[in-house]
Amino acid sequence: MAVAFRKADEMTQKAKREKDNFNAWLTGLYVQEAIASCFSKDGKYPDKPHDIFKADKDNEKTYDDIMRENAEKFRKFAEAFNKGRAANKGN
């Protein structure tokens, strides 16, 4: 039982380190943009925070999209199944 608690604690600590590492990286990104905006005529500090979840939003499918894909897969399966049945009827 102690092994399970130790494993859970290790996983929690790893997740915390990954989160801290990401936050440090994001802070570095903002610092880099701040310095660039000071020394570059074209550089500009962002007006709003970066949308770090944009990739997730782009990849999200709606419920209707998933249902349409599933319906199309089922239609193709039924079509192939019925063709196989029709071919076996003659035997």
C-alpha positions, 0 to 999 in steps of 0.5 A, a space after each residue: 500500500 505504501 508503494 501506491 502512495 509513493 507512486 502517486 506522490 511521485 506522479 504529483 511531484 512530476 506534474 508540478 515540476 512540468 507545470 513549473 517548467 512550463 511557467 518558467 518557459 512562458 515567463 521567458 517568452 514574455 521577457 524575450 518579447 519585452 526586451 525585443 520591443 525595447 531594442 527593435 523598431 518593429 518589435 511590440 510587446 503583446 497587448 494580451 496574453 498568448 492563447 496557449 490553448 489555441 492548438 487544442 481549440 483548433 483540434 476540438 471536434 464538435 459532437 455533431 462532427 463526431 456523430 457524422 463521422 461515426 455515421 459515415 463509418 457505420 454506413 460504409 461498414 453496413 454497405 460492405 457487410 451487405 455486399 458480402 451477404 449478397 455475394 454469399 447468397 448465390 452459393 
